[in-house]
Amino acid sequence: MPMSFDSRVRIPDDVLVSELDGESVLLNLRSESYFGLDEMGTRIWKLLKSESIQRVYDALLADYDVDPEMLRVDLSELLDNLVQQGLVEVAPA
């Protein structure tokens, strides 16, 4: 089932983030797995901490010349990966 863009994400307490030169490394202390984010991924991560998924999508759409459907797909895939890695939890709106 596709995730609702009205949802928000929550970062579990056992996830650490380290940012360097605009990129980030996320560490899940429970699974001891790392996940790297490039500059765009880091921007999305920062937005997700305080905004709904829809607001993140809207902000990216306003700032970049990108196909709206491709952005929706790419954002959904990133979020799915973060959820699978235990780096975020999706909370209903």
QUIRA-V397617 format. One record per residue. N is the residue number from 1. SS is DSSP state (2 for helix, 1 for strand, 0 for the rest). PSI is psi in radians with two decimals (none if undefined). NEAR is the number of other C-alpha atoms within 12 Angstrom. Layout:
BEGIN
N,SS,PSI,NEAR
N,SS,PSI,NEAR
END
This chain:
BEGIN
1,0,2.26,5
2,0,2.54,14
3,0,2.51,25
4,0,2.29,22
5,0,-0.15,25
6,0,-0.21,20
7,0,2.90,25
8,1,2.84,27
9,1,2.68,34
10,1,2.41,28
11,0,2.08,27
12,0,2.67,23
13,0,-0.43,15
14,0,0.37,20
15,1,2.18,26
16,1,2.58,23
17,1,2.34,26
18,1,2.21,19
19,1,2.41,21
20,1,2.19,14
21,0,0.71,11
22,0,-0.10,18
23,1,2.81,21
24,1,2.66,24
25,1,2.24,24
26,1,2.39,31
27,1,2.16,27
28,1,1.89,26
29,0,-0.53,18
30,0,-0.84,15
31,0,-0.17,15
32,0,0.57,15
33,1,2.56,19
34,1,2.67,21
35,1,2.19,30
36,1,2.49,27
37,1,2.31,26
38,0,-2.99,19
39,2,-0.76,17
40,2,-0.77,22
41,2,-0.66,28
42,2,-0.70,25
43,2,-0.78,23
44,2,-0.77,35
45,2,-0.81,37
46,2,-0.74,25
47,2,-0.70,23
48,2,-0.47,35
49,0,-0.38,24
50,0,-0.04,18
51,0,2.79,23
52,0,2.84,27
53,2,-0.69,34
54,2,-0.73,26
55,2,-0.62,24
56,2,-0.83,32
57,2,-0.84,35
58,2,-0.72,24
59,2,-0.76,22
60,2,-0.70,26
61,2,-0.64,20
62,2,-0.55,14
63,2,-0.34,14
64,0,2.56,13
65,0,1.59,11
66,0,2.58,17
67,0,2.17,14
68,2,-0.72,18
69,2,-0.67,13
70,2,-0.71,15
71,2,-0.76,26
72,2,-0.77,25
73,2,-0.84,18
74,2,-0.75,20
75,2,-0.73,32
76,2,-0.74,26
77,2,-0.74,17
78,2,-0.82,28
79,2,-0.72,34
80,2,-0.75,22
81,2,-0.75,19
82,2,-0.69,32
83,2,-0.82,23
84,2,-0.59,17
85,0,-0.04,26
86,0,0.41,29
87,0,-0.38,36
88,0,2.76,30
89,1,2.42,25
90,1,2.23,28
91,1,2.35,20
92,0,2.71,14
93,0,none,15
END
